[in-house]
Amino acid sequence: MMKKILFLLAMVCAMCTYAQTQQSDVISATLQHGNETTVFYGQNSLVRAVNAAADAGDVIRLSAGYFDGVTIRKQLSVYGVGFEGDAEAGLARTRTGGINISQDGEKTNGCYLEGLHIDGNLEVSGALTKNITIVKCRAGSIYLSANTEDVTIRQCVSNQVYTRYKYSSWSGYYGTDGYAKNLQVLNSITGGINYFMTTEDIPSTVYVDHSIISGCDGAYVLTNSVVNANSIGVGSTARGCVFPGSLDESMYTTEGNFYNRAMSTVFTDGVNNSAYEVDGVPRDLVVADDLVGIDGQSIGVHGGNYKFNKIPNVPRILSFSATPSDDGKKVTLNLKADVPQLPQ
């Protein structure tokens, strides 16, 4: 009887491992394939889980800790416990090396990443890649070097969102051949959004809403966002945005913008830049009360449909214990978790 109880307990623990966020020496990746669950341990466990996954539909959940980077050539969902730890609550984060979603036929269409701190870059490469969703992640640069359709970057922090580009002494930096149809950057903090081709034959369509960015070089649609730049791509639409300078409105489609606002007057903490951190400490990035967008909500990452927060949309186990009874016939489980309020 006791062996059966311990076996069932081990199965419960394996299924819950993905959500464990307390600081631990146990680094694990839980691969869920239908009703089958397999747990891999160690720094290379993400790589092993990806290799063992089916071509489509499997889910990988990562504990806190550091995982080697990986190339994904399958349609997978990968969840971490969050890109930022919470020392007060005793919660750690999920860190990985660089991640490359590399298209192989149509296998990677539909990939989903959430709750990861990617120490290197996140790249989508290969041929035409569709329906990639990146939620509550932090990365160095997000490179969309494949031609992409329907990519969503939501509640994320990154240095930049670019296509891969080359450098020429004659023309400076320029995009290679990447275009993005329906790229959405929502409630995110990032640097430039640049180098996506826009021609009559290959039009890029890029939408930025309730975000904080440092400019863009294409004719994109910017709404309800803080744009820390004195110029944006000619032909862009800017509605309900904040700029440190002014725009020649004859060159853009504009409505309800705020001009000539130093960043120190934009953010309530009075810091004169739009960076996510100051001296390594994350900011709340709350904007002044008068900065209201065209949707009637606060401009920036705390307005709109996906208000910025760092907690993944999966339950996180805060504590877990199991106590067998004296006669070995029962096990008392104590589980404490936080469940995010949906929708997020």
N, C-alpha and C positions, 0 to 999 in steps of 0.2 A: 504493500500500500504506500509506504513512504517513498519507494523508488518512483512510483507512478506520480505522486504529488510533486516530487522534485523534477521529474521530466516535464510535467505541465508548467511548473514554475519557470524552468529554463526556456520553454517556448514563449511564455509571456514576456520574459526579460528580453529575448531576442527580438520580438516584435516591437518592444518599447525602446530598444537601444537607440533608434534613430533620433528620438526626441530628447535624449539625455543631454542636459546642458550644464550640469555642474562640472567643475574642473575635475578631470579624471585622467589617469594614465591609460585608460582603455580607449583606443581609437578604433572606431568600427564603421563599416558601411553595410547597411541592410538592404539586400536585393529582394524585392517582392515581385514574383512572377505568378500572376493569378493567385491561387491559394497557397503557393509555395513560398517559403521565406528562407533565405540563406544569409548568414552573417559572416562577413570577412573582417579580419582584424589587422591592425598595423597601418603604418604610413602609406603603404601601397594598396590599401584595401579598396579605394575608389577605382583604381585602375583594374583591379581584379574583378570588381563587381561589374564594371562596364564590359569587360571581356566576356563575362559569364552571362550577360543579359541577352534576351532575345532581341531580334531586330527592331521590334516595335512593341510599345505598350507597357514596358516594365518601369518600375519605380525604384529609385535608390535613395535611401535616407541616411544621412551622415550624422555621426555624433559630433560633439565639440572636438577640437584638435586640428592638427595639420595633416593634409593629404597631398600626395604627389599630384602634379598636374596631369592632365589626360587629354587625349583626342577622342572625341565622341563621333562615331559614324553610324549611330543608330538613333531611332526615335525614342528618347528616354526622358523621364522627369527626374531631376535631382534636387533634393531638399537638404539644406543644412539647417542648423539651429539659430542662425542669425549671423550677420556680418560684423556685429559689434557686441562685445561682452558687456555685462552689467556687474561690476564689482560689488555693488551694494547688495544685489540679490544672489551673489555667488554664481553667476552664470558666465559661461565662456562662449566662444564663437567658433564657427567652422571656417577654417582657412584652407585654401588650396593653392597649388601652383597654377600656372597658366592653363586655361581651358580652350580647346579648339573644337568647335562644332564643324566638322569637315564633311561636306555633302558627298554622298556616295549614291548615285542615282537619286532616288527620292527618299532614302531611308531616314534622313535627319529631319525631314519636315515634321513640325509639331513638337520639337524639343522644348523643354521647360526647365528653367533654373530658378531656384529661390533660396534665399537665406545664406548666401556664400560670400566670404571675403576672399576674393581672387587676388593673390599677391602679385601675379603677373598680369598679362592681358587676357581678355576674352575675345576670341576671334571666331567669326563665322566665315568659312572659306569654302572654296570649291565652285561648283556650278550653281545654278539658280536654286536658292534655298527659301522655303516658305514657312510661315507660321511659327516663328521662334519667339518665345516669351521669356523675359528676364525680369524677375521681381525681387525687390529688396536685397539686391546684391551690391557689392562694392568691388570695383576692378580698377586696374591701372588705366588702360585704354580699352574701349570697346571698338574693335575693328570689324566692319562688315565688308570684307573684301570679296565675298561672293555677291553676285547679283541677288537681291533679296526682295521678297514680298511679304507684307504683313508681319513685320517685326515690331514687338512692343517692348520698350524699356520703361519700367514703372517702379517708382519709389527707390531708385538706385543712386549711387554715388560713383562717379568716374572722372578721370582726368579729361577725357574727350570721347566723342563718338565720331569716328571717321571711317571712310573707306580706306583701304591701303593706298598709298600714294608714292610717287617717285619725285626726285628732285632734279631739276635741270638748271644749269647756270643761266640759260636764256629765259626761262619762264618761272623759275622757282618751283615750289611744290605744286603738284597737280595729281588728280586722280588717275588711276590706271584705266579700269573699265567698269568700275562698280556703280551700280545704280540701286536705288531703294524705292520701291513702290509701297506706299502706306507704312512708312517708318513712323512710329509714334513714341515720343519721349514725354512721359507723363510724371508729374510730381517728382522730378529727379533733379539732382545737382550735378552739373558737368561743365567742362570747358567748351571748346569749340565743337560745333556740329558741322562738319565740313567735308568737301571733296566728293560729294555724291553727284554723279553726272546728271545733267539736265539738258537734253536736246529734244528736237522735234520727234526723233525716232525713239529715244530712250528717256522719257521724263521721270525724274525722281519726284516723289511726293512725300514731304517730310512735315510732320505735325508736332509742334511743341506746345504743351499746355501745362500751366501751373508748375513751371519749372524755374530753375535758376541756371542761366547759361552765360558764357562769356563771348557769345557772338556766333554768327554763322556766315557762310560765304555763298549760299544758294538762295534761290527764290522759294523759301519755305513759309509755312504758316505758323506764326507765333501768337499765342493767346495767353492772357492772364499770367504772364511770366516776368521775372526780373531778368533783364538783358544788360549785362555789364559791358556794353560796347557802344562806341559812338557811331558805328555803321553796321549794317547788316546787308545781306545779299540783295542787290537791286531786283525789284519785282516781288519782294517778300510781302506778306500780309502781317501786320502787327496790330493787334487789337487788345486793349486792356493790358498793355505792357508798361514797364518802367525802364527808362533809359537815363544814363548819367548825362547825356547831352541831348541834342535835338536831331530830328530827321527831316530831310527834304521830302515833305509829304507828296510831292509830285512824282517821286520815284517809287512809292509804295502804296499799298492799300492800308489805310489806317483808320482806327476808331478808338476813342476813349483811352489814349495813351497818356502817360505821365512823363514829362521831359525835364531835363536839367535837375535831376535828383541825385546828389552824391550818395554813394552807398551808405555812408554814415547816417543819412537821414531816412534811408529805406528800411534798414533793420533796427529793431528796437534795442539791440545791444550796442549800437553806435559804432560798430566796426566798419571801417571804410573799405571793405572789399566784399566779394560775394563767395569767398571760399567756404568750404564745409567746416574746416577746422582753423583754429587760431592757436599756434604753438602746440599743435598736436591734440588739442581739446576740441571735441565736436561742439558746434553752435546749434542753437535752437532755430535760427534763421526765421524768426517771426518778423513780419513786416509791420510798418506803421499802420494805425487804424484807418487812415484816409486812403490807403492804397487798396481800392476795391476794383475787381475786374468786371468785365462785361457780363459775367454770370451772376453778379451781386455778391460774390464771395471774395475772401482775401486773396490778393495776388500772391503768387509764389506757391511753395510746396505744401502749405497748410490749408489750402482751399481746394475746391473741385471735388471730384468723385473718389479720389484715391489719396486722401490726406496722408502726408509723409509720416511713417513710423518704421521702426526697425525690426519689429517682431514678426517672424514668419507666420503665415496663415495656417499653421499646423499646430496641434497641441505640443507644448514643451513640458517635459517631466522635470519638475523642480526637486522632487525627492521621491525615493522608492525604497521600501523595506519589506521583508518577508520574515515572519516569525512562525516556525513550526510549533504545534501544540506539544505538550509533554508526552502524549501517547503516540505522536507521530501520525495521527489520522487527519489533522487539519493544518492549514497554513493561513495565517492572517496576513493579508496584503495591505499595506498603507501606501497610497499613491497620491501625490500632490502635483497638479499640473495647472498651467495657465492656458486658457483657450482664448485666442484673439476674437474680438467682436467683429463680426462680418456685417456688411461687405468691407473688404480692404483692398 
